[in-house]
Amino acid sequence: MAERIAVYVDGANAYFAQKEALNWWIDWPSFLEWAQRDKELVSARWYQSYRRAPEPEQERFLHHLTIVGYAVRKKVLKSIYDRETGQSSVKGNLNIELVIDALTDAPHYDTILLVTGDSDFVPLVEALRSRGKRVLVAATQQNVAVDLRQVIGVNYIDLGDLRDEIESDKRPPDRSERYEDSGRNFSRGFDSGAEEFAREASEPNGNVRLPQDDYKVTSILDPHPPSAPSQDIVLPQEGEIVRCTVQSVKKYGIFLDLHENVKTLLHVKDMNRGYVADAGQYYRVGQEVPVQVVGIDWERQPPEVRVQVVTPEMEY
């Protein structure tokens, strides 16, 4: 049987690794593809904390992560007021949640990949090793804690060494724009950048396109958010079964041609085939697929239609 691997990403730490060390963005779907090479991916989790509620472009990025296969946990941090000093400070993170999830999920994986440089995870590394698990840590030399680097030993992976395989085609981090999160100021966006969510749209030939006309990447300095899309587009009703043609195939799902002005993805979790490691096992470009419409999100640009296969037999 293939080695089972689980991926856990400390979102804030991953952002600073890209911003302060790599100076290029990571393409997170490609990262998953790299992580599961010759392995069976059983879980991918992303942990994100905020000083305040996420802005729309941040929510779109997190939505993109869920589409490509990450389970996302997010939390707004607490602001603590000190009456003596009159100062407020931000407190909290998702480290405890990550540790609990990793220990709870341990029976289901053989290897865990932690994307973080935080020394808080040293006890987790030791606990998992005591259970016979192989622990890998992916970070950069600039943001990995000495304690974590020492305990992980040869199982340390430098993200910079993976550039050819996981680099996004988005522009490098822009230091001229500012954003504030978890009590720290940093430049534009969050984690892999506000633009990263655009990666989920693909050309029929499988090449990723930059949907500049579909998505408006809004700087936090831009006071005019993107307007809501028109609902004049005529689409099937929820519950209706329609036949579509496969336009492109990704490991995490297939894009369909339901309507030229909407985006339709049949995700692997909606294929009704149990665990699907690669959608290419069952689908190819040009194949006709009957699917059921289960939801339409008019707030996104372009509108997104969620579909599912009710039973595998409905495809025949």
N, C-alpha and C positions, 0 to 999 in steps of 0.2 A: 504494500500500500504506500501511496505517496505521503511524504512528510506533511503533517498538518501545521499550518502557520496562521497566527493571528497578529494583526497590526493595530497598534494603539498610538495615536498621534496627540501629543500635547500641543494644542493649536497655538497658544501664545508663544511657546518656546520655539516652535517651528517657524513662526513669523520672524522672530528676531534672528534666527539662524540664516534666513534668506536675506533679510534686510541688512544686517550688520556684518555678515561674513561672506555669503555667497555672492550677493549683489545680482542675483537672477532668481526668477520665480520657479518653483517646482510645479510641474504638471502632475496633479495628484492622481488622475486616472493612470498615467504612465508609471507613477510610483507603485501603484497596486500591481500593475502588470509585471513590473520588475520583481516585486516582493514575492509573488506567487510562482515565479518561474521554477519549473520542476517541483512544485509543491502544490498542495491543496489549500487554498485560502478558505478558512472557516469563519473568520470574523475580521472586520475592519471598523475601528471606532475612532471618533474624533471628539476632542474635548475642548470647548471654547468658553472663556469667561469674558465678561464685559464690565466696564465701569458704569455704563448705562445701557438701556435697551438697544438692541441692534438696529442699525439704520437699514433702509430697504436694500441697498446694494450688498450689505453684509448678509442679510437674509437670503438674497439670491445666491450668494456664494455657498451658504450652508445648504440651500436647496440643491445646488449643483452637486455637492458632496454626497447627498443622499441618493441622487440619481445614479452616480457612478459606483455606489456600493458601500459608502461609509454610514455607519450609525452615528448620529450626532447628539452629543450632550452639550447643553449650553446653560449658562447661569450668569445672572447679573450680580456683581460683587456688592458687598455691604459697605456703606459709608459710616465710619465711626467718628463721632464728635467728642473731642476731649474738652471738657468744661474748663479745666485748669489753664490750658494753653490757648483755647479758642480755635484750635486747628482741627481739621477733619482729615481722616486717612481712609484709604480703601483697604478692605481686608477680605481675604478668601481666595480660593482657587478650586479647581476640580481635581486636584491630585488625589484626594481621598476617594473620590468616585472612580477614578481610573484604577487605583490599587484594588478596590473592592471588585470591580468588574473583572480585572485580570485574574484575581484569585478565584472568583466564582467560575469563570470560564475555563480555568486551567485543565479540567478533565477532557476538554474538547480539542486541545491543541498540543502539539509536541514542541513547537518553537514559537516564541513571542518576539516580535520586533517592536521596540519602544522608540518612537521618534521624539527624543527629548535630550536635553543636556543637564537636566535638573538633578542635583544630588539627593533630593527628597525621595527619589526612587531607588536608592541603594538598598534599603530594607526589602523592597519588592523583589529586586534581582536576587538577593540572597534567599528569600522565601521560596521563590519559584525554582531556583536551583536545587533546594533541598527536596523538592517534589519531583526531581528528575527532568525538569524542563530546560531546554536550551534557550538562553536569553541573548538577544542581539540588541544593540543600541545604535541608532543612526543620529548623528549630530554633526557639528563642525568643531574644529580645533579651538575656535574662538569662543564658542558658547557651551562647551561641555565642561561640567564641574570636574575638578581633579579627583574627588572621591569616587564619582561615577566612572570616570575613565580608568581608574586603578582597579576597581572591582570587576569591570567588564572584560578587561584584558584583550585577548585576540578577537573577541566577538564585537569589537567596535567597528562601525562602518562610517567612514567620512562621506557626508553627502556630496562634498565637492568632487569626489572620485566618480560619482554617478552622473555627472552633468550631461554626458552624451546621450544617456538613456532617459533622463527624467526632466530635463529642462523644458520649461514652457516657452512658447514663442511670443509671449507677452513682453513688453518693453521692460528693461531693468527697473528696479525700485527708484522712484522719483523722490529725492530728498527735499524738494521745494514745497511739498504739500504736507500738512500735518494732521495727525489724528491722535486722539488720546484714549488709552485703554489700560485698565488695570493699574492706574496711577502713573503710567509712563507715557511720555509723548513719543510718537514715532510718525514716520511719513506715510502718506497715502494708504488708505484701505486698511485691511486687516488680514493677518495670516498671509496667504499667497497673493494678496492684492484684490481690490474690488473688481478687477477685470477678469479674474480667474474663472468665474462661473461661465464665461463665454465659451469655454472649452467644450461644453456639453453639446453644442450644435455642430453638425458635421455635413460635409458635402456627400452626395450620393456615391462618389468614388472612394469614400473613406478618408479623404484628406480633410483635416480640420480647417474650418474657415473662421475668420474673425467677423462675427456678425455685427459690424458697426451700425448697420441700418436697423437690425432687429433689437439690439440692446443699446441703450444710451448709458455709457459708463459715466456716472455722475461724480465729480469731485465734491468733497465736503465743502468746498468753497463756492460751489454752484448752487444758488438759492432756488433754482428751478428744477424740481424733480421731473423725471419722465412722465408724460401724461399717460392716462389709462388708455389701452387700445380700444378701438371701436368695436362694438358688438354687432355691427352690421354683417359680419361674416356669418354665413349660414353653415351650421355644423349639425351633425347627427345629435339626437337627443341622448341623454344618459340612459343606459340600458340597451340601446340599439346596437345590433351587430352589423358591422360593416366589413367589406373586403378591401384590404390595402396592399400596396406593393412595397417590398423592402427596399429602402434607398441606401442604407449603409448598415454595416454590422460591426458592433463593438463587443468586447467581452461582456460588458455589463448590460447589453440590450441591443435592440434594433430600432432604427429610425424608419418611420412609415410615411407614406405620401397621402395622408388623409386629406389635407388641404394645403395649398401652396403658401398660405399666409399664417399657418399655425405650425407648431412643433409637436410631433407625436412620437413618443418613445414607449416601446414595449419593454419594460425592465425585466431582467431575469427573474425577479421575485414574483412577477405577474404572469409568468409563462405556464404556471400550474404543472410544473414538472419536478417539483422538489428542488434540491440544490442544483443549480446550474453554474458550473465554473466558467463556461464560455458559451455565449449565445450562438457562436459559429458552429456549435455541435448540431444545431437544429435548423438554422436559417442561413440563407444566402441572398445576395443582392439580386433583385428581380423576382423573387419568390412572392406569390400571392398568399396573404395571411388573413383569415377572418378573425376579427377581434371585437370585443364588446367595449363600448365607451362607458367609463365609470366615473368620469369627472372632467370638468372644463374649468381652467383657471384663467379668467379674463383679466386678472390684475397683472399678469406677466406680459412682457413684450418680447417676441410674439406670444399670443395666447398658447397655453399648453393643454393638450388633451391627454388625459391618462386613459390607457386602455389595458385590457387583460384578456387572456385566453381562459374561457370558463372551464373547458376541459380540453385535453390534447386532441380528443376525437373531433372537436369542432373544426379542426384545421383540414379535415379530409372530407 
